[in-house]
Amino acid sequence: MQSSKIKKLCVAAVFAAVYVLLDYASELMSTALFANQIKITLSGLPVILGAILLGPLWGGLIGTVGEFIVQVIGYGLSAASLLYVIPQTVCGIAVGIFYIAAKRSDKLLPLLANITLSRIILTLLNTAALYVHFVIMLKIPYTVFSMTLVIRLLTAVLTSVVLSVITPPLLKQLRKIVK
């Protein structure tokens, strides 16, 4: 019993570390390719894998720890840090719950629905965090955000398709390790 919890904790820690690395890589890529306006990222992949393999609470924990580290390293600790951690936490929990609701199916269509819905929730929550941070806290005009929501949602759907395609083969290999 105790060794199972320790193993889950270690796997979750590795997933959180991979989240940080993938987020950093996506920041470099989005800055270079899209002038930081569009962020196509695979950083959610460890959250998705953790939520499916370990359960919803572990998925939420991976998202929380991973994004918290990203916030502290990238922007420092501030009142806004929590705003950006909450969406990843919710996404990890949502993926795990949707996976259980889909009878733990690893087929492409249920995973696509799960990941797409979770990414849309994540995008809406991140957009709300941006709104609170920039419009309410920093008093930047609202028009900047109203124009980007559609682009952000389309990017979320595109990202979810990519994540849905690469998740099944990764799950198959990871299940051999994480039992």
C-alpha positions as CSV (number, residue, x, y, z in Angstrom):
1,M,0.0,0.0,0.0
2,Q,2.7,2.5,1.1
3,S,5.0,1.6,-1.9
4,S,2.1,2.2,-4.3
5,K,1.6,5.7,-3.0
6,I,5.3,6.4,-3.2
7,K,5.4,5.1,-6.8
8,K,2.4,7.3,-7.7
9,L,4.1,10.3,-6.1
10,C,7.3,9.7,-8.0
11,V,5.5,9.2,-11.3
12,A,3.5,12.4,-10.7
13,A,6.8,14.3,-9.9
14,V,8.3,13.1,-13.2
15,F,5.2,14.2,-15.0
16,A,5.3,17.6,-13.4
17,A,9.0,18.0,-14.4
18,V,8.2,17.0,-18.0
19,Y,5.3,19.6,-17.9
20,V,7.8,22.3,-17.0
21,L,10.2,21.3,-19.8
22,L,7.5,21.1,-22.4
23,D,6.1,24.5,-21.4
24,Y,9.5,26.0,-21.6
25,A,10.0,24.5,-25.1
26,S,6.6,25.8,-26.2
27,E,7.4,29.3,-25.0
28,L,10.6,29.3,-27.1
29,M,8.7,28.0,-30.1
30,S,5.7,30.4,-29.8
31,T,8.0,33.4,-29.4
32,A,10.1,32.4,-32.4
33,L,7.2,31.4,-34.7
34,F,4.2,33.5,-33.7
35,A,5.6,36.5,-31.8
36,N,4.1,35.0,-28.6
37,Q,0.5,35.5,-29.9
38,I,-0.4,31.9,-30.4
39,K,0.9,29.2,-28.1
40,I,0.8,25.7,-29.5
41,T,2.0,23.5,-26.6
42,L,2.3,19.9,-25.6
43,S,2.8,20.8,-22.0
44,G,-0.6,19.5,-21.1
45,L,0.5,16.0,-22.2
46,P,1.9,15.0,-18.8
47,V,-1.3,16.3,-17.1
48,I,-3.4,14.2,-19.4
49,L,-1.3,11.1,-19.0
50,G,-1.1,11.5,-15.3
51,A,-4.9,12.0,-15.0
52,I,-5.5,8.8,-17.1
53,L,-2.9,6.6,-15.5
54,L,-3.1,7.8,-11.8
55,G,-6.6,9.3,-11.5
56,P,-8.2,12.8,-11.5
57,L,-6.7,14.1,-8.3
58,W,-3.2,13.1,-9.4
59,G,-3.8,14.8,-12.8
60,G,-4.9,17.9,-10.9
61,L,-1.8,17.7,-8.7
62,I,0.5,17.4,-11.7
63,G,-1.1,20.4,-13.4
64,T,-0.9,22.4,-10.1
65,V,2.8,21.6,-9.4
66,G,3.9,21.9,-13.0
67,E,2.2,25.3,-13.6
68,F,3.3,26.6,-10.2
69,I,6.9,25.9,-11.1
70,V,6.5,27.5,-14.5
71,Q,4.9,30.6,-12.9
72,V,7.6,31.0,-10.2
73,I,10.5,30.4,-12.6
74,G,9.1,32.4,-15.5
75,Y,7.4,35.3,-13.7
76,G,8.2,35.2,-10.0
77,L,5.7,34.6,-7.2
78,S,2.8,37.1,-7.3
79,A,-0.9,37.3,-6.6
80,A,-1.5,36.5,-10.2
81,S,0.4,33.2,-10.0
82,L,-2.5,31.4,-8.5
83,L,-4.8,32.6,-11.3
84,Y,-2.7,30.7,-13.8
85,V,-2.3,27.5,-11.7
86,I,-6.1,27.0,-11.3
87,P,-6.8,26.2,-15.0
88,Q,-4.2,23.4,-15.1
89,T,-5.5,22.0,-11.9
90,V,-9.1,21.9,-13.2
91,C,-7.9,20.5,-16.5
92,G,-6.1,17.6,-14.8
93,I,-9.1,16.8,-12.7
94,A,-11.5,17.1,-15.7
95,V,-9.4,14.7,-17.9
96,G,-9.5,12.1,-15.2
97,I,-13.2,12.4,-14.5
98,F,-14.1,12.4,-18.3
99,Y,-11.8,9.3,-18.7
100,I,-13.7,7.5,-16.0
101,A,-17.0,8.6,-17.4
102,A,-16.0,7.2,-20.8
103,K,-15.4,3.8,-19.1
104,R,-11.7,4.2,-19.3
105,S,-11.6,3.9,-23.1
106,D,-8.3,4.5,-24.9
107,K,-10.0,4.7,-28.3
108,L,-9.3,7.7,-30.3
109,L,-12.8,9.2,-30.4
110,P,-13.5,9.1,-26.6
111,L,-10.0,10.5,-26.0
112,L,-10.5,13.2,-28.6
113,A,-13.7,14.2,-26.9
114,N,-12.2,14.1,-23.5
115,I,-9.1,16.1,-24.4
116,T,-10.9,18.6,-26.6
117,L,-13.5,19.4,-23.9
118,S,-10.7,19.6,-21.2
119,R,-8.6,21.9,-23.4
120,I,-11.6,24.2,-24.1
121,I,-12.2,24.4,-20.4
122,L,-8.5,25.1,-19.8
123,T,-8.5,27.8,-22.5
124,L,-11.6,29.5,-21.1
125,L,-10.2,29.5,-17.6
126,N,-6.8,30.7,-18.8
127,T,-8.6,33.5,-20.7
128,A,-10.5,34.4,-17.6
129,A,-7.2,34.5,-15.7
130,L,-5.7,36.7,-18.3
131,Y,-8.7,39.0,-18.1
132,V,-8.5,39.2,-14.3
133,H,-4.8,39.7,-14.3
134,F,-4.5,42.3,-17.1
135,V,-7.9,44.0,-17.3
136,I,-8.9,44.1,-13.7
137,M,-5.5,44.1,-11.9
138,L,-3.3,46.0,-14.4
139,K,-6.1,48.0,-16.1
140,I,-5.3,47.1,-19.7
141,P,-8.2,47.7,-22.2
142,Y,-10.6,44.8,-22.7
143,T,-10.5,44.9,-26.6
144,V,-7.2,43.2,-26.6
145,F,-8.7,40.0,-25.1
146,S,-12.1,40.0,-27.0
147,M,-10.3,39.6,-30.3
148,T,-8.0,36.7,-29.2
149,L,-10.6,34.4,-27.7
150,V,-11.6,32.8,-31.1
151,I,-8.0,32.3,-32.0
152,R,-7.3,30.8,-28.5
153,L,-10.2,28.4,-28.8
154,L,-9.2,27.3,-32.3
155,T,-5.6,26.7,-31.0
156,A,-7.1,24.7,-28.1
157,V,-9.0,22.4,-30.6
158,L,-5.9,22.0,-32.8
159,T,-3.8,21.2,-29.8
160,S,-6.3,18.7,-28.5
161,V,-6.3,16.8,-31.8
162,V,-2.5,16.5,-31.7
163,L,-2.6,15.4,-28.0
164,S,-5.3,12.9,-28.8
165,V,-3.3,11.3,-31.5
166,I,-0.1,11.0,-29.5
167,T,-1.7,10.0,-26.2
168,P,-2.8,6.3,-27.0
169,P,0.6,5.0,-28.0
170,L,2.2,6.8,-25.0
171,L,-0.4,5.3,-22.7
172,K,0.3,1.8,-24.1
173,Q,4.0,2.2,-23.3
174,L,3.6,3.9,-19.9
175,R,1.1,1.3,-18.7
176,K,4.0,-1.2,-18.9
177,I,5.9,0.9,-16.4
178,V,3.2,2.4,-14.2
179,K,1.1,-0.4,-12.9
